[in-house]
Amino acid sequence: REIANSADDGTGHNIWDGSVVLAKFLEHGLRDQIRGANVLELGAGTGLVGLAAALLGAQAWLTDLPYTLKNLDLNTQANLKSITKMGGAAVVKALDWKEPETAREWMPRLDFVLASDVVWVEWLVEPLVKTLRWICHAQKKMREEDARQRPSDVKSPSSSSSSSLS
């Protein structure tokens, strides 16, 4: 569809080769798994990967630093009709890896966390790892809470009826 790309406005406004490859992998390798999944894209930049997931029917949260959000939102709006037609959705959110806990108020239960070409300088590794740790911990807590709230699906042998064919 449409993705705005500008080499003059910082790294978050460029379409990098890795995002093209990952978007194609989603399309050709994970199409069935992505459909209906909750997907978080870290360092979305122009949003190519997250928008590809949404176009495949995912509920996608595209995240990056505030300076990218206007362009990211424009790209999302330019593709919204096609995303909706495919049963997907896309939401744009600010997420600074130095403060991942700010996502607590909007973070959904996730099926996939995607990132492409997001570390190009060494000092970004530690904040990325911090963010991934925080996401994993938050997801574990959500799943534990889900398990506590869900009634047991396991029936005891004495409570289930059995029938025999004669």
C-alpha positions as CSV (number, residue, x, y, z in Angstrom):
1,R,0.0,0.0,0.0
2,E,1.5,3.4,0.9
3,I,4.5,4.1,3.2
4,A,6.0,7.6,3.5
5,N,9.8,7.5,3.6
6,S,12.2,10.4,4.1
7,A,16.0,10.0,4.5
8,D,16.3,13.5,5.8
9,D,14.3,13.3,9.0
10,G,16.2,10.7,11.1
11,T,16.5,6.9,11.1
12,G,12.8,6.5,12.1
13,H,11.7,7.9,8.8
14,N,13.5,5.5,6.6
15,I,12.5,2.1,5.2
16,W,15.3,-0.2,6.0
17,D,16.0,-3.5,4.2
18,G,15.4,-5.6,7.2
19,S,11.8,-4.3,7.6
20,V,11.1,-5.2,3.9
21,V,12.5,-8.7,4.5
22,L,10.5,-9.2,7.8
23,A,7.3,-7.9,6.2
24,K,7.7,-10.4,3.3
25,F,8.4,-13.2,5.9
26,L,5.2,-12.4,7.7
27,E,3.3,-12.5,4.4
28,H,4.8,-15.7,3.1
29,G,5.9,-17.6,6.3
30,L,3.6,-16.6,9.1
31,R,0.4,-15.5,7.4
32,D,-1.9,-17.9,9.2
33,Q,-0.3,-17.4,12.6
34,I,-0.4,-13.6,12.3
35,R,-4.1,-13.4,11.3
36,G,-6.0,-12.5,14.5
37,A,-2.9,-12.2,16.6
38,N,-1.9,-9.3,18.9
39,V,1.3,-7.9,17.5
40,L,3.7,-5.3,19.0
41,E,6.3,-3.7,16.8
42,L,9.2,-2.1,18.5
43,G,11.0,0.7,16.8
44,A,8.4,0.8,14.1
45,G,9.8,3.8,12.2
46,T,7.6,4.1,9.1
47,G,5.5,1.2,10.3
48,L,6.2,-1.2,7.4
49,V,6.3,-4.4,9.5
50,G,3.4,-3.5,11.8
51,L,1.3,-2.4,8.9
52,A,2.1,-5.6,7.0
53,A,0.9,-7.5,10.1
54,A,-2.3,-5.5,10.3
55,L,-2.9,-6.0,6.5
56,L,-2.6,-9.8,7.3
57,G,-5.4,-9.4,9.8
58,A,-3.4,-8.8,13.0
59,Q,-4.2,-6.3,15.8
60,A,-1.0,-4.3,15.6
61,W,0.5,-1.8,18.0
62,L,3.2,0.2,16.2
63,T,5.6,1.9,18.7
64,D,8.5,4.2,18.4
65,L,9.9,7.5,19.7
66,P,7.6,10.6,19.6
67,Y,9.4,12.2,16.6
68,T,8.3,9.4,14.4
69,L,4.6,9.3,15.4
70,K,3.2,11.9,13.0
71,N,4.6,10.0,10.0
72,L,3.7,6.7,11.5
73,D,0.1,7.8,12.1
74,L,-0.1,9.2,8.5
75,N,1.1,5.8,7.1
76,T,-1.4,4.0,9.3
77,Q,-4.3,6.3,8.1
78,A,-3.2,5.9,4.5
79,N,-3.6,2.1,4.9
80,L,-6.6,2.0,7.2
81,K,-9.2,1.1,4.7
82,S,-7.2,-1.9,3.5
83,I,-6.3,-2.9,7.0
84,T,-10.0,-2.9,8.1
85,K,-11.0,-4.8,5.0
86,M,-8.5,-7.6,6.0
87,G,-9.9,-7.7,9.5
88,G,-6.8,-6.1,11.1
89,A,-6.2,-3.0,13.2
90,A,-3.3,-0.7,13.8
91,V,-2.6,1.6,16.8
92,V,0.3,4.0,17.0
93,K,1.9,4.5,20.4
94,A,5.0,6.2,21.8
95,L,7.4,3.9,23.5
96,D,10.9,4.9,24.7
97,W,13.0,1.9,25.5
98,K,14.5,3.8,28.4
99,E,11.1,3.8,30.0
100,P,9.2,0.7,28.8
101,E,6.9,0.7,31.9
102,T,5.0,3.6,30.3
103,A,3.4,1.0,28.1
104,R,1.7,-0.5,31.2
105,E,-1.5,1.5,30.6
106,W,-2.1,0.3,27.0
107,M,-0.1,-2.9,26.6
108,P,-2.4,-5.8,25.4
109,R,-1.8,-9.5,25.8
110,L,0.7,-10.2,23.0
111,D,1.2,-13.1,20.6
112,F,4.2,-11.6,18.8
113,V,6.8,-8.9,19.4
114,L,8.5,-7.8,16.2
115,A,11.5,-5.6,15.6
116,S,13.6,-5.0,12.5
117,D,16.9,-3.1,12.1
118,V,16.4,-1.4,15.4
119,V,19.9,-1.6,16.8
120,W,22.5,0.2,14.8
121,V,24.6,1.7,17.6
122,E,25.9,-0.3,20.6
123,W,24.3,2.0,23.3
124,L,20.8,0.9,22.1
125,V,21.3,-2.7,23.0
126,E,20.8,-2.3,26.8
127,P,17.6,-0.3,26.4
128,L,16.2,-2.8,23.9
129,V,17.0,-5.7,26.3
130,K,15.4,-3.8,29.2
131,T,12.3,-3.3,27.1
132,L,12.1,-6.9,26.0
133,R,12.6,-8.0,29.6
134,W,9.8,-5.7,30.8
135,I,7.5,-6.9,28.0
136,C,8.2,-10.6,28.9
137,H,7.6,-9.9,32.6
138,A,4.3,-7.9,31.9
139,Q,3.1,-10.7,29.6
140,K,3.8,-13.4,32.2
141,K,1.9,-11.4,34.8
142,M,-1.1,-11.0,32.3
143,R,-1.1,-14.8,31.6
144,E,-0.9,-15.6,35.3
145,E,-3.8,-13.3,36.0
146,D,-5.8,-14.8,33.1
147,A,-5.2,-18.3,34.6
148,R,-6.4,-17.2,38.0
149,Q,-9.6,-15.7,36.6
150,R,-10.4,-18.6,34.3
151,P,-12.4,-21.5,35.8
152,S,-10.7,-24.8,35.6
153,D,-11.3,-26.5,32.2
154,V,-10.2,-29.8,33.7
155,K,-13.0,-32.1,34.7
156,S,-12.5,-34.9,37.2
157,P,-13.2,-38.4,35.9
158,S,-16.0,-38.8,38.4
159,S,-17.8,-35.6,37.2
160,S,-17.8,-36.5,33.5
161,S,-20.4,-38.8,32.1
162,S,-19.3,-41.6,29.9
163,S,-21.2,-43.6,27.5
164,S,-20.5,-47.0,26.0
165,L,-21.5,-48.3,22.6
166,S,-23.1,-51.8,22.8
